[in-house]
């Protein structure tokens, strides 16, 4: 016998998870274009100043949303590392 309330919660979580995946896919689509552009114009794959600004901006946003800023930083650093890895591959193939 399934708990109806629990199923509603889980359904909402499933929808949010799907939205997160689609948002990440869109983000990576754009960052791949950024990587191609950087390779074309000779810019380095990483931009530490921008990354630090983004981390600070999103940590503030996380705190305002009652999300642990340390978690948001870890998550964003993970995403940034993956983006840089893609940019480096793009630079190497150019």
PDB file of N, CA, C and O in Angstrom:
ATOM      1  N   UNK A   1       0.848  -1.177   0.000  1.00  0.00           N
ATOM      2  CA  UNK A   1       0.000   0.000   0.000  1.00  0.00           C
ATOM      3  C   UNK A   1       0.886   1.229   0.000  1.00  0.00           C
ATOM      4  O   UNK A   1       1.648   1.453   0.940  1.00  0.00           O
ATOM      5  N   UNK A   2       0.787   2.017  -1.042  1.00  0.00           N
ATOM      6  CA  UNK A   2       1.632   3.200  -1.194  1.00  0.00           C
ATOM      7  C   UNK A   2       1.050   4.358  -0.385  1.00  0.00           C
ATOM      8  O   UNK A   2      -0.165   4.511  -0.262  1.00  0.00           O
ATOM      9  N   UNK A   3       1.930   5.142   0.143  1.00  0.00           N
ATOM     10  CA  UNK A   3       1.545   6.355   0.862  1.00  0.00           C
ATOM     11  C   UNK A   3       1.307   7.448  -0.173  1.00  0.00           C
ATOM     12  O   UNK A   3       2.232   7.841  -0.885  1.00  0.00           O
ATOM     13  N   UNK A   4       0.088   7.935  -0.259  1.00  0.00           N
ATOM     14  CA  UNK A   4      -0.274   8.904  -1.295  1.00  0.00           C
ATOM     15  C   UNK A   4       0.526  10.205  -1.192  1.00  0.00           C
ATOM     16  O   UNK A   4       0.964  10.746  -2.208  1.00  0.00           O
ATOM     17  N   UNK A   5       0.714  10.700   0.012  1.00  0.00           N
ATOM     18  CA  UNK A   5       1.472  11.947   0.204  1.00  0.00           C
ATOM     19  C   UNK A   5       2.927  11.761  -0.217  1.00  0.00           C
ATOM     20  O   UNK A   5       3.504  12.624  -0.878  1.00  0.00           O
ATOM     21  N   UNK A   6       3.512  10.635   0.168  1.00  0.00           N
ATOM     22  CA  UNK A   6       4.896  10.352  -0.213  1.00  0.00           C
ATOM     23  C   UNK A   6       5.025  10.283  -1.734  1.00  0.00           C
ATOM     24  O   UNK A   6       6.001  10.777  -2.299  1.00  0.00           O
ATOM     25  N   UNK A   7       4.057   9.679  -2.386  1.00  0.00           N
ATOM     26  CA  UNK A   7       4.079   9.592  -3.850  1.00  0.00           C
ATOM     27  C   UNK A   7       3.993  10.978  -4.490  1.00  0.00           C
ATOM     28  O   UNK A   7       4.636  11.226  -5.510  1.00  0.00           O
ATOM     29  N   UNK A   8       3.213  11.873  -3.908  1.00  0.00           N
ATOM     30  CA  UNK A   8       3.137  13.243  -4.426  1.00  0.00           C
ATOM     31  C   UNK A   8       4.483  13.944  -4.290  1.00  0.00           C
ATOM     32  O   UNK A   8       4.948  14.608  -5.217  1.00  0.00           O
ATOM     33  N   UNK A   9       5.103  13.788  -3.119  1.00  0.00           N
ATOM     34  CA  UNK A   9       6.429  14.382  -2.917  1.00  0.00           C
ATOM     35  C   UNK A   9       7.420  13.836  -3.946  1.00  0.00           C
ATOM     36  O   UNK A   9       8.164  14.588  -4.576  1.00  0.00           O
ATOM     37  N   UNK A  10       7.412  12.524  -4.099  1.00  0.00           N
ATOM     38  CA  UNK A  10       8.364  11.883  -5.020  1.00  0.00           C
ATOM     39  C   UNK A  10       8.109  12.306  -6.463  1.00  0.00           C
ATOM     40  O   UNK A  10       9.050  12.473  -7.239  1.00  0.00           O
ATOM     41  N   UNK A  11       6.858  12.476  -6.819  1.00  0.00           N
ATOM     42  CA  UNK A  11       6.534  12.935  -8.168  1.00  0.00           C
ATOM     43  C   UNK A  11       7.096  14.339  -8.397  1.00  0.00           C
ATOM     44  O   UNK A  11       7.653  14.630  -9.455  1.00  0.00           O
ATOM     45  N   UNK A  12       6.944  15.188  -7.408  1.00  0.00           N
ATOM     46  CA  UNK A  12       7.507  16.544  -7.514  1.00  0.00           C
ATOM     47  C   UNK A  12       9.025  16.493  -7.631  1.00  0.00           C
ATOM     48  O   UNK A  12       9.612  17.208  -8.443  1.00  0.00           O
ATOM     49  N   UNK A  13       9.657  15.654  -6.824  1.00  0.00           N
ATOM     50  CA  UNK A  13      11.117  15.506  -6.885  1.00  0.00           C
ATOM     51  C   UNK A  13      11.540  15.006  -8.264  1.00  0.00           C
ATOM     52  O   UNK A  13      12.517  15.493  -8.832  1.00  0.00           O
ATOM     53  N   UNK A  14      10.806  14.036  -8.798  1.00  0.00           N
ATOM     54  CA  UNK A  14      11.127  13.506 -10.130  1.00  0.00           C
ATOM     55  C   UNK A  14      11.035  14.600 -11.194  1.00  0.00           C
ATOM     56  O   UNK A  14      11.883  14.679 -12.083  1.00  0.00           O
ATOM     57  N   UNK A  15      10.016  15.432 -11.100  1.00  0.00           N
ATOM     58  CA  UNK A  15       9.866  16.531 -12.058  1.00  0.00           C
ATOM     59  C   UNK A  15      11.010  17.535 -11.926  1.00  0.00           C
ATOM     60  O   UNK A  15      11.539  18.010 -12.930  1.00  0.00           O
ATOM     61  N   UNK A  16      11.386  17.853 -10.701  1.00  0.00           N
ATOM     62  CA  UNK A  16      12.497  18.790 -10.478  1.00  0.00           C
ATOM     63  C   UNK A  16      13.798  18.203 -11.002  1.00  0.00           C
ATOM     64  O   UNK A  16      14.582  18.902 -11.644  1.00  0.00           O
ATOM     65  N   UNK A  17      14.035  16.911 -10.730  1.00  0.00           N
ATOM     66  CA  UNK A  17      15.254  16.258 -11.234  1.00  0.00           C
ATOM     67  C   UNK A  17      15.317  16.312 -12.754  1.00  0.00           C
ATOM     68  O   UNK A  17      16.374  16.580 -13.325  1.00  0.00           O
ATOM     69  N   UNK A  18      14.194  16.060 -13.407  1.00  0.00           N
ATOM     70  CA  UNK A  18      14.158  16.121 -14.873  1.00  0.00           C
ATOM     71  C   UNK A  18      14.460  17.531 -15.351  1.00  0.00           C
ATOM     72  O   UNK A  18      15.202  17.717 -16.315  1.00  0.00           O
ATOM     73  N   UNK A  19      13.886  18.526 -14.681  1.00  0.00           N
ATOM     74  CA  UNK A  19      14.146  19.925 -15.062  1.00  0.00           C
ATOM     75  C   UNK A  19      15.619  20.266 -14.871  1.00  0.00           C
ATOM     76  O   UNK A  19      16.206  20.958 -15.702  1.00  0.00           O
ATOM     77  N   UNK A  20      16.218  19.788 -13.787  1.00  0.00           N
ATOM     78  CA  UNK A  20      17.652  20.040 -13.552  1.00  0.00           C
ATOM     79  C   UNK A  20      18.504  19.471 -14.687  1.00  0.00           C
ATOM     80  O   UNK A  20      19.420  20.134 -15.172  1.00  0.00           O
ATOM     81  N   UNK A  21      18.200  18.250 -15.104  1.00  0.00           N
ATOM     82  CA  UNK A  21      18.968  17.618 -16.185  1.00  0.00           C
ATOM     83  C   UNK A  21      18.813  18.416 -17.478  1.00  0.00           C
ATOM     84  O   UNK A  21      19.790  18.654 -18.187  1.00  0.00           O
ATOM     85  N   UNK A  22      17.590  18.825 -17.777  1.00  0.00           N
ATOM     86  CA  UNK A  22      17.371  19.603 -19.001  1.00  0.00           C
ATOM     87  C   UNK A  22      18.072  20.957 -18.926  1.00  0.00           C
ATOM     88  O   UNK A  22      18.620  21.422 -19.926  1.00  0.00           O
ATOM     89  N   UNK A  23      18.063  21.586 -17.768  1.00  0.00           N
ATOM     90  CA  UNK A  23      18.750  22.876 -17.596  1.00  0.00           C
ATOM     91  C   UNK A  23      20.260  22.695 -17.743  1.00  0.00           C
ATOM     92  O   UNK A  23      20.923  23.514 -18.380  1.00  0.00           O
ATOM     93  N   UNK A  24      20.804  21.631 -17.160  1.00  0.00           N
ATOM     94  CA  UNK A  24      22.238  21.378 -17.304  1.00  0.00           C
ATOM     95  C   UNK A  24      22.598  21.099 -18.763  1.00  0.00           C
ATOM     96  O   UNK A  24      23.633  21.552 -19.252  1.00  0.00           O
ATOM     97  N   UNK A  25      21.749  20.361 -19.444  1.00  0.00           N
ATOM     98  CA  UNK A  25      22.009  20.085 -20.865  1.00  0.00           C
ATOM     99  C   UNK A  25      22.044  21.382 -21.662  1.00  0.00           C
ATOM    100  O   UNK A  25      22.906  21.557 -22.524  1.00  0.00           O
ATOM    101  N   UNK A  26      21.123  22.285 -21.384  1.00  0.00           N
ATOM    102  CA  UNK A  26      21.101  23.577 -22.076  1.00  0.00           C
ATOM    103  C   UNK A  26      22.337  24.393 -21.724  1.00  0.00           C
ATOM    104  O   UNK A  26      22.936  25.031 -22.589  1.00  0.00           O
ATOM    105  N   UNK A  27      22.713  24.368 -20.449  1.00  0.00           N
ATOM    106  CA  UNK A  27      23.910  25.107 -20.011  1.00  0.00           C
ATOM    107  C   UNK A  27      25.152  24.598 -20.742  1.00  0.00           C
ATOM    108  O   UNK A  27      25.969  25.384 -21.221  1.00  0.00           O
ATOM    109  N   UNK A  28      25.282  23.257 -20.821  1.00  0.00           N
ATOM    110  CA  UNK A  28      26.457  22.699 -21.489  1.00  0.00           C
ATOM    111  C   UNK A  28      26.431  22.966 -22.986  1.00  0.00           C
ATOM    112  O   UNK A  28      27.487  23.114 -23.602  1.00  0.00           O
ATOM    113  N   UNK A  29      25.267  23.029 -23.573  1.00  0.00           N
ATOM    114  CA  UNK A  29      25.171  23.383 -24.995  1.00  0.00           C
ATOM    115  C   UNK A  29      25.760  24.776 -25.226  1.00  0.00           C
ATOM    116  O   UNK A  29      26.527  24.981 -26.167  1.00  0.00           O
ATOM    117  N   UNK A  30      25.405  25.718 -24.378  1.00  0.00           N
ATOM    118  CA  UNK A  30      25.922  27.087 -24.509  1.00  0.00           C
ATOM    119  C   UNK A  30      27.416  27.128 -24.195  1.00  0.00           C
ATOM    120  O   UNK A  30      28.177  27.794 -24.897  1.00  0.00           O
ATOM    121  N   UNK A  31      27.841  26.425 -23.148  1.00  0.00           N
ATOM    122  CA  UNK A  31      29.267  26.473 -22.805  1.00  0.00           C
ATOM    123  C   UNK A  31      30.124  25.794 -23.871  1.00  0.00           C
ATOM    124  O   UNK A  31      31.296  26.137 -24.026  1.00  0.00           O
ATOM    125  N   UNK A  32      29.562  24.843 -24.605  1.00  0.00           N
ATOM    126  CA  UNK A  32      30.313  24.262 -25.723  1.00  0.00           C
ATOM    127  C   UNK A  32      30.526  25.311 -26.814  1.00  0.00           C
ATOM    128  O   UNK A  32      31.583  25.358 -27.443  1.00  0.00           O
ATOM    129  N   UNK A  33      29.525  26.140 -27.027  1.00  0.00           N
ATOM    130  CA  UNK A  33      29.673  27.232 -27.987  1.00  0.00           C
ATOM    131  C   UNK A  33      30.730  28.225 -27.493  1.00  0.00           C
ATOM    132  O   UNK A  33      31.524  28.740 -28.281  1.00  0.00           O
ATOM    133  N   UNK A  34      30.732  28.485 -26.197  1.00  0.00           N
ATOM    134  CA  UNK A  34      31.751  29.366 -25.609  1.00  0.00           C
ATOM    135  C   UNK A  34      33.132  28.763 -25.829  1.00  0.00           C
ATOM    136  O   UNK A  34      34.065  29.465 -26.220  1.00  0.00           O
ATOM    137  N   UNK A  35      33.264  27.460 -25.577  1.00  0.00           N
ATOM    138  CA  UNK A  35      34.551  26.788 -25.774  1.00  0.00           C
ATOM    139  C   UNK A  35      35.034  26.877 -27.207  1.00  0.00           C
ATOM    140  O   UNK A  35      36.216  27.120 -27.452  1.00  0.00           O
ATOM    141  N   UNK A  36      34.132  26.681 -28.156  1.00  0.00           N
ATOM    142  CA  UNK A  36      34.509  26.785 -29.569  1.00  0.00           C
ATOM    143  C   UNK A  36      34.945  28.206 -29.893  1.00  0.00           C
ATOM    144  O   UNK A  36      35.922  28.412 -30.614  1.00  0.00           O
ATOM    145  N   UNK A  37      34.224  29.181 -29.363  1.00  0.00           N
ATOM    146  CA  UNK A  37      34.579  30.580 -29.603  1.00  0.00           C
ATOM    147  C   UNK A  37      35.944  30.893 -28.999  1.00  0.00           C
ATOM    148  O   UNK A  37      36.781  31.521 -29.648  1.00  0.00           O
ATOM    149  N   UNK A  38      36.172  30.460 -27.762  1.00  0.00           N
ATOM    150  CA  UNK A  38      37.458  30.720 -27.114  1.00  0.00           C
ATOM    151  C   UNK A  38      38.604  30.111 -27.916  1.00  0.00           C
ATOM    152  O   UNK A  38      39.649  30.735 -28.102  1.00  0.00           O
ATOM    153  N   UNK A  39      38.392  28.882 -28.386  1.00  0.00           N
ATOM    154  CA  UNK A  39      39.439  28.226 -29.182  1.00  0.00           C
ATOM    155  C   UNK A  39      39.691  29.012 -30.468  1.00  0.00           C
ATOM    156  O   UNK A  39      40.838  29.186 -30.881  1.00  0.00           O
ATOM    157  N   UNK A  40      38.624  29.479 -31.093  1.00  0.00           N
ATOM    158  CA  UNK A  40      38.740  30.212 -32.354  1.00  0.00           C
ATOM    159  C   UNK A  40      39.522  31.511 -32.192  1.00  0.00           C
ATOM    160  O   UNK A  40      40.327  31.859 -33.055  1.00  0.00           O
ATOM    161  N   UNK A  41      39.292  32.232 -31.093  1.00  0.00           N
ATOM    162  CA  UNK A  41      39.946  33.525 -30.901  1.00  0.00           C
ATOM    163  C   UNK A  41      41.187  33.445 -30.004  1.00  0.00           C
ATOM    164  O   UNK A  41      41.803  34.464 -29.693  1.00  0.00           O
ATOM    165  N   UNK A  42      41.544  32.227 -29.595  1.00  0.00           N
ATOM    166  CA  UNK A  42      42.779  32.046 -28.842  1.00  0.00           C
ATOM    167  C   UNK A  42      42.701  32.393 -27.360  1.00  0.00           C
ATOM    168  O   UNK A  42      43.717  32.724 -26.748  1.00  0.00           O
ATOM    169  N   UNK A  43      41.519  32.322 -26.786  1.00  0.00           N
ATOM    170  CA  UNK A  43      41.382  32.579 -25.352  1.00  0.00           C
ATOM    171  C   UNK A  43      41.613  31.291 -24.569  1.00  0.00           C
ATOM    172  O   UNK A  43      41.353  30.204 -25.085  1.00  0.00           O
ATOM    173  N   UNK A  44      42.097  31.394 -23.336  1.00  0.00           N
ATOM    174  CA  UNK A  44      42.315  30.185 -22.536  1.00  0.00           C
ATOM    175  C   UNK A  44      40.985  29.530 -22.151  1.00  0.00           C
ATOM    176  O   UNK A  44      39.961  30.205 -22.054  1.00  0.00           O
ATOM    177  N   UNK A  45      41.007  28.215 -21.934  1.00  0.00           N
ATOM    178  CA  UNK A  45      39.775  27.504 -21.581  1.00  0.00           C
ATOM    179  C   UNK A  45      39.147  27.985 -20.269  1.00  0.00           C
ATOM    180  O   UNK A  45      37.923  28.014 -20.143  1.00  0.00           O
ATOM    181  N   UNK A  46      39.975  28.359 -19.300  1.00  0.00           N
ATOM    182  CA  UNK A  46      39.472  28.773 -17.984  1.00  0.00           C
ATOM    183  C   UNK A  46      39.536  30.291 -17.838  1.00  0.00           C
ATOM    184  O   UNK A  46      40.381  30.957 -18.434  1.00  0.00           O
ATOM    185  N   UNK A  47      38.623  30.813 -17.032  1.00  0.00           N
ATOM    186  CA  UNK A  47      38.592  32.235 -16.701  1.00  0.00           C
ATOM    187  C   UNK A  47      38.360  32.333 -15.191  1.00  0.00           C
ATOM    188  O   UNK A  47      37.233  32.537 -14.740  1.00  0.00           O
ATOM    189  N   UNK A  48      39.449  32.186 -14.408  1.00  0.00           N
ATOM    190  CA  UNK A  48      39.317  32.133 -12.946  1.00  0.00           C
ATOM    191  C   UNK A  48      38.599  33.337 -12.333  1.00  0.00           C
ATOM    192  O   UNK A  48      37.866  33.176 -11.357  1.00  0.00           O
ATOM    193  N   UNK A  49      38.791  34.532 -12.881  1.00  0.00           N
ATOM    194  CA  UNK A  49      38.101  35.704 -12.335  1.00  0.00           C
ATOM    195  C   UNK A  49      36.592  35.567 -12.496  1.00  0.00           C
ATOM    196  O   UNK A  49      35.842  35.807 -11.549  1.00  0.00           O
ATOM    197  N   UNK A  50      36.149  35.186 -13.677  1.00  0.00           N
ATOM    198  CA  UNK A  50      34.704  34.985 -13.911  1.00  0.00           C
ATOM    199  C   UNK A  50      34.169  33.871 -13.025  1.00  0.00           C
ATOM    200  O   UNK A  50      33.096  34.003 -12.434  1.00  0.00           O
ATOM    201  N   UNK A  51      34.912  32.777 -12.931  1.00  0.00           N
ATOM    202  CA  UNK A  51      34.483  31.652 -12.110  1.00  0.00           C
ATOM    203  C   UNK A  51      34.289  32.090 -10.655  1.00  0.00           C
ATOM    204  O   UNK A  51      33.288  31.741 -10.029  1.00  0.00           O
ATOM    205  N   UNK A  52      35.235  32.845 -10.125  1.00  0.00           N
ATOM    206  CA  UNK A  52      35.134  33.309  -8.741  1.00  0.00           C
ATOM    207  C   UNK A  52      33.945  34.255  -8.550  1.00  0.00           C
ATOM    208  O   UNK A  52      33.258  34.196  -7.531  1.00  0.00           O
ATOM    209  N   UNK A  53      33.708  35.117  -9.525  1.00  0.00           N
ATOM    210  CA  UNK A  53      32.541  36.010  -9.438  1.00  0.00           C
ATOM    211  C   UNK A  53      31.242  35.204  -9.440  1.00  0.00           C
ATOM    212  O   UNK A  53      30.322  35.486  -8.672  1.00  0.00           O
ATOM    213  N   UNK A  54      31.182  34.208 -10.305  1.00  0.00           N
ATOM    214  CA  UNK A  54      29.983  33.372 -10.381  1.00  0.00           C
ATOM    215  C   UNK A  54      29.761  32.606  -9.078  1.00  0.00           C
ATOM    216  O   UNK A  54      28.637  32.523  -8.583  1.00  0.00           O
ATOM    217  N   UNK A  55      30.833  32.053  -8.531  1.00  0.00           N
ATOM    218  CA  UNK A  55      30.721  31.297  -7.283  1.00  0.00           C
ATOM    219  C   UNK A  55      30.219  32.201  -6.166  1.00  0.00           C
ATOM    220  O   UNK A  55      29.340  31.808  -5.398  1.00  0.00           O
ATOM    221  N   UNK A  56      30.763  33.397  -6.069  1.00  0.00           N
ATOM    222  CA  UNK A  56      30.322  34.338  -5.032  1.00  0.00           C
ATOM    223  C   UNK A  56      28.869  34.746  -5.256  1.00  0.00           C
ATOM    224  O   UNK A  56      28.089  34.808  -4.306  1.00  0.00           O
ATOM    225  N   UNK A  57      28.505  35.023  -6.499  1.00  0.00           N
ATOM    226  CA  UNK A  57      27.135  35.439  -6.805  1.00  0.00           C
ATOM    227  C   UNK A  57      26.136  34.338  -6.463  1.00  0.00           C
ATOM    228  O   UNK A  57      25.084  34.598  -5.879  1.00  0.00           O
ATOM    229  N   UNK A  58      26.479  33.110  -6.835  1.00  0.00           N
ATOM    230  CA  UNK A  58      25.557  32.009  -6.594  1.00  0.00           C
ATOM    231  C   UNK A  58      25.549  31.570  -5.135  1.00  0.00           C
ATOM    232  O   UNK A  58      24.536  31.063  -4.654  1.00  0.00           O
ATOM    233  N   UNK A  59      26.656  31.755  -4.425  1.00  0.00           N
ATOM    234  CA  UNK A  59      26.661  31.466  -2.988  1.00  0.00           C
ATOM    235  C   UNK A  59      25.720  32.417  -2.264  1.00  0.00           C
ATOM    236  O   UNK A  59      25.007  32.016  -1.344  1.00  0.00           O
ATOM    237  N   UNK A  60      25.720  33.666  -2.679  1.00  0.00           N
ATOM    238  CA  UNK A  60      24.802  34.651  -2.087  1.00  0.00           C
ATOM    239  C   UNK A  60      23.357  34.273  -2.400  1.00  0.00           C
ATOM    240  O   UNK A  60      22.495  34.316  -1.522  1.00  0.00           O
ATOM    241  N   UNK A  61      23.101  33.910  -3.627  1.00  0.00           N
ATOM    242  CA  UNK A  61      21.766  33.489  -4.030  1.00  0.00           C
ATOM    243  C   UNK A  61      21.329  32.246  -3.249  1.00  0.00           C
ATOM    244  O   UNK A  61      20.184  32.150  -2.808  1.00  0.00           O
ATOM    245  N   UNK A  62      22.247  31.306  -3.085  1.00  0.00           N
ATOM    246  CA  UNK A  62      21.936  30.091  -2.322  1.00  0.00           C
ATOM    247  C   UNK A  62      21.560  30.434  -0.887  1.00  0.00           C
ATOM    248  O   UNK A  62      20.575  29.919  -0.358  1.00  0.00           O
ATOM    249  N   UNK A  63      22.348  31.304  -0.258  1.00  0.00           N
ATOM    250  CA  UNK A  63      22.058  31.695   1.120  1.00  0.00           C
ATOM    251  C   UNK A  63      20.680  32.339   1.215  1.00  0.00           C
ATOM    252  O   UNK A  63      19.924  32.055   2.144  1.00  0.00           O
ATOM    253  N   UNK A  64      20.353  33.200   0.263  1.00  0.00           N
ATOM    254  CA  UNK A  64      19.039  33.854   0.253  1.00  0.00           C
ATOM    255  C   UNK A  64      17.903  32.848   0.061  1.00  0.00           C
ATOM    256  O   UNK A  64      16.778  33.084   0.503  1.00  0.00           O
ATOM    257  N   UNK A  65      18.202  31.724  -0.600  1.00  0.00           N
ATOM    258  CA  UNK A  65      17.197  30.695  -0.853  1.00  0.00           C
ATOM    259  C   UNK A  65      17.222  29.595   0.212  1.00  0.00           C
ATOM    260  O   UNK A  65      16.573  28.560   0.060  1.00  0.00           O
ATOM    261  N   UNK A  66      17.976  29.829   1.289  1.00  0.00           N
ATOM    262  CA  UNK A  66      18.117  28.843   2.376  1.00  0.00           C
ATOM    263  C   UNK A  66      18.733  27.526   1.908  1.00  0.00           C
ATOM    264  O   UNK A  66      18.380  26.451   2.394  1.00  0.00           O
ATOM    265  N   UNK A  67      19.655  27.632   0.962  1.00  0.00           N
ATOM    266  CA  UNK A  67      20.437  26.489   0.496  1.00  0.00           C
ATOM    267  C   UNK A  67      21.862  26.701   0.987  1.00  0.00           C
ATOM    268  O   UNK A  67      22.374  27.820   0.948  1.00  0.00           O
ATOM    269  N   UNK A  68      22.486  25.661   1.435  1.00  0.00           N
ATOM    270  CA  UNK A  68      23.848  25.760   1.962  1.00  0.00           C
ATOM    271  C   UNK A  68      24.781  26.324   0.884  1.00  0.00           C
ATOM    272  O   UNK A  68      24.972  25.694  -0.156  1.00  0.00           O
ATOM    273  N   UNK A  69      25.366  27.513   1.125  1.00  0.00           N
ATOM    274  CA  UNK A  69      26.279  28.094   0.133  1.00  0.00           C
ATOM    275  C   UNK A  69      27.477  27.200  -0.172  1.00  0.00           C
ATOM    276  O   UNK A  69      27.992  27.221  -1.290  1.00  0.00           O
ATOM    277  N   UNK A  70      27.923  26.419   0.804  1.00  0.00           N
ATOM    278  CA  UNK A  70      29.049  25.503   0.561  1.00  0.00           C
ATOM    279  C   UNK A  70      28.648  24.436  -0.461  1.00  0.00           C
ATOM    280  O   UNK A  70      29.443  24.062  -1.323  1.00  0.00           O
ATOM    281  N   UNK A  71      27.417  23.957  -0.356  1.00  0.00           N
ATOM    282  CA  UNK A  71      26.929  22.989  -1.342  1.00  0.00           C
ATOM    283  C   UNK A  71      26.877  23.617  -2.730  1.00  0.00           C
ATOM    284  O   UNK A  71      27.311  23.012  -3.710  1.00  0.00           O
ATOM    285  N   UNK A  72      26.341  24.839  -2.806  1.00  0.00           N
ATOM    286  CA  UNK A  72      26.234  25.488  -4.112  1.00  0.00           C
ATOM    287  C   UNK A  72      27.624  25.700  -4.717  1.00  0.00           C
ATOM    288  O   UNK A  72      27.805  25.564  -5.926  1.00  0.00           O
ATOM    289  N   UNK A  73      28.599  26.033  -3.875  1.00  0.00           N
ATOM    290  CA  UNK A  73      29.964  26.218  -4.388  1.00  0.00           C
ATOM    291  C   UNK A  73      30.535  24.901  -4.900  1.00  0.00           C
ATOM    292  O   UNK A  73      31.136  24.869  -5.973  1.00  0.00           O
ATOM    293  N   UNK A  74      30.359  23.822  -4.156  1.00  0.00           N
ATOM    294  CA  UNK A  74      30.855  22.515  -4.603  1.00  0.00           C
ATOM    295  C   UNK A  74      30.213  22.121  -5.923  1.00  0.00           C
ATOM    296  O   UNK A  74      30.886  21.640  -6.835  1.00  0.00           O
ATOM    297  N   UNK A  75      28.904  22.329  -6.018  1.00  0.00           N
ATOM    298  CA  UNK A  75      28.184  21.983  -7.233  1.00  0.00           C
ATOM    299  C   UNK A  75      28.690  22.802  -8.417  1.00  0.00           C
ATOM    300  O   UNK A  75      28.966  22.259  -9.486  1.00  0.00           O
ATOM    301  N   UNK A  76      28.809  24.118  -8.214  1.00  0.00           N
ATOM    302  CA  UNK A  76      29.250  24.977  -9.303  1.00  0.00           C
ATOM    303  C   UNK A  76      30.695  24.675  -9.699  1.00  0.00           C
ATOM    304  O   UNK A  76      31.022  24.675 -10.886  1.00  0.00           O
ATOM    305  N   UNK A  77      31.551  24.422  -8.729  1.00  0.00           N
ATOM    306  CA  UNK A  77      32.941  24.063  -9.062  1.00  0.00           C
ATOM    307  C   UNK A  77      32.989  22.773  -9.880  1.00  0.00           C
ATOM    308  O   UNK A  77      33.800  22.649 -10.798  1.00  0.00           O
ATOM    309  N   UNK A  78      32.125  21.818  -9.552  1.00  0.00           N
ATOM    310  CA  UNK A  78      32.046  20.581 -10.327  1.00  0.00           C
ATOM    311  C   UNK A  78      31.631  20.874 -11.769  1.00  0.00           C
ATOM    312  O   UNK A  78      32.231  20.361 -12.713  1.00  0.00           O
ATOM    313  N   UNK A  79      30.603  21.701 -11.927  1.00  0.00           N
ATOM    314  CA  UNK A  79      30.115  22.061 -13.268  1.00  0.00           C
ATOM    315  C   UNK A  79      31.203  22.816 -14.036  1.00  0.00           C
ATOM    316  O   UNK A  79      31.448  22.531 -15.208  1.00  0.00           O
ATOM    317  N   UNK A  80      31.846  23.768 -13.382  1.00  0.00           N
ATOM    318  CA  UNK A  80      32.905  24.545 -14.028  1.00  0.00           C
ATOM    319  C   UNK A  80      34.052  23.636 -14.466  1.00  0.00           C
ATOM    320  O   UNK A  80      34.580  23.793 -15.567  1.00  0.00           O
ATOM    321  N   UNK A  81      34.438  22.693 -13.617  1.00  0.00           N
ATOM    322  CA  UNK A  81      35.522  21.775 -13.975  1.00  0.00           C
ATOM    323  C   UNK A  81      35.166  20.972 -15.221  1.00  0.00           C
ATOM    324  O   UNK A  81      36.019  20.737 -16.076  1.00  0.00           O
ATOM    325  N   UNK A  82      33.915  20.555 -15.321  1.00  0.00           N
ATOM    326  CA  UNK A  82      33.481  19.806 -16.500  1.00  0.00           C
ATOM    327  C   UNK A  82      33.494  20.696 -17.739  1.00  0.00           C
ATOM    328  O   UNK A  82      33.908  20.260 -18.813  1.00  0.00           O
ATOM    329  N   UNK A  83      33.045  21.932 -17.595  1.00  0.00           N
ATOM    330  CA  UNK A  83      33.054  22.881 -18.712  1.00  0.00           C
ATOM    331  C   UNK A  83      34.488  23.120 -19.190  1.00  0.00           C
ATOM    332  O   UNK A  83      34.751  23.104 -20.393  1.00  0.00           O
ATOM    333  N   UNK A  84      35.407  23.338 -18.264  1.00  0.00           N
ATOM    334  CA  UNK A  84      36.813  23.573 -18.622  1.00  0.00           C
ATOM    335  C   UNK A  84      37.384  22.357 -19.335  1.00  0.00           C
ATOM    336  O   UNK A  84      38.132  22.496 -20.303  1.00  0.00           O
ATOM    337  N   UNK A  85      37.034  21.166 -18.861  1.00  0.00           N
ATOM    338  CA  UNK A  85      37.501  19.937 -19.512  1.00  0.00           C
ATOM    339  C   UNK A  85      37.019  19.918 -20.961  1.00  0.00           C
ATOM    340  O   UNK A  85      37.781  19.561 -21.859  1.00  0.00           O
ATOM    341  N   UNK A  86      35.776  20.295 -21.196  1.00  0.00           N
ATOM    342  CA  UNK A  86      35.247  20.361 -22.567  1.00  0.00           C
ATOM    343  C   UNK A  86      35.994  21.434 -23.382  1.00  0.00           C
ATOM    344  O   UNK A  86      36.354  21.204 -24.536  1.00  0.00           O
ATOM    345  N   UNK A  87      36.222  22.609 -22.766  1.00  0.00           N
ATOM    346  CA  UNK A  87      36.941  23.685 -23.456  1.00  0.00           C
ATOM    347  C   UNK A  87      38.345  23.242 -23.835  1.00  0.00           C
ATOM    348  O   UNK A  87      38.820  23.547 -24.929  1.00  0.00           O
ATOM    349  N   UNK A  88      39.012  22.523 -22.937  1.00  0.00           N
ATOM    350  CA  UNK A  88      40.382  22.058 -23.230  1.00  0.00           C
ATOM    351  C   UNK A  88      40.388  21.090 -24.392  1.00  0.00           C
ATOM    352  O   UNK A  88      41.283  21.129 -25.236  1.00  0.00           O
ATOM    353  N   UNK A  89      39.384  20.215 -24.438  1.00  0.00           N
ATOM    354  CA  UNK A  89      39.282  19.282 -25.572  1.00  0.00           C
ATOM    355  C   UNK A  89      39.049  20.056 -26.872  1.00  0.00           C
ATOM    356  O   UNK A  89      39.611  19.711 -27.912  1.00  0.00           O
ATOM    357  N   UNK A  90      38.223  21.097 -26.812  1.00  0.00           N
ATOM    358  CA  UNK A  90      37.941  21.916 -27.989  1.00  0.00           C
ATOM    359  C   UNK A  90      39.211  22.625 -28.446  1.00  0.00           C
ATOM    360  O   UNK A  90      39.498  22.695 -29.641  1.00  0.00           O
ATOM    361  N   UNK A  91      39.976  23.157 -27.472  1.00  0.00           N
ATOM    362  CA  UNK A  91      41.228  23.859 -27.803  1.00  0.00           C
ATOM    363  C   UNK A  91      42.230  22.920 -28.451  1.00  0.00           C
ATOM    364  O   UNK A  91      42.927  23.300 -29.391  1.00  0.00           O
ATOM    365  N   UNK A  92      42.303  21.686 -27.946  1.00  0.00           N
ATOM    366  CA  UNK A  92      43.270  20.713 -28.465  1.00  0.00           C
ATOM    367  C   UNK A  92      42.934  20.281 -29.886  1.00  0.00           C
ATOM    368  O   UNK A  92      43.824  19.984 -30.682  1.00  0.00           O
ATOM    369  N   UNK A  93      41.633  20.250 -30.198  1.00  0.00           N
ATOM    370  CA  UNK A  93      41.245  19.789 -31.537  1.00  0.00           C
ATOM    371  C   UNK A  93      41.270  20.908 -32.571  1.00  0.00           C
ATOM    372  O   UNK A  93      41.065  20.659 -33.759  1.00  0.00           O
ATOM    373  N   UNK A  94      41.519  22.138 -32.127  1.00  0.00           N
ATOM    374  CA  UNK A  94      41.568  23.277 -33.069  1.00  0.00           C
ATOM    375  C   UNK A  94      42.941  23.451 -33.660  1.00  0.00           C
ATOM    376  O   UNK A  94      43.156  24.356 -34.467  1.00  0.00           O
TER     377      UNK A  94
END
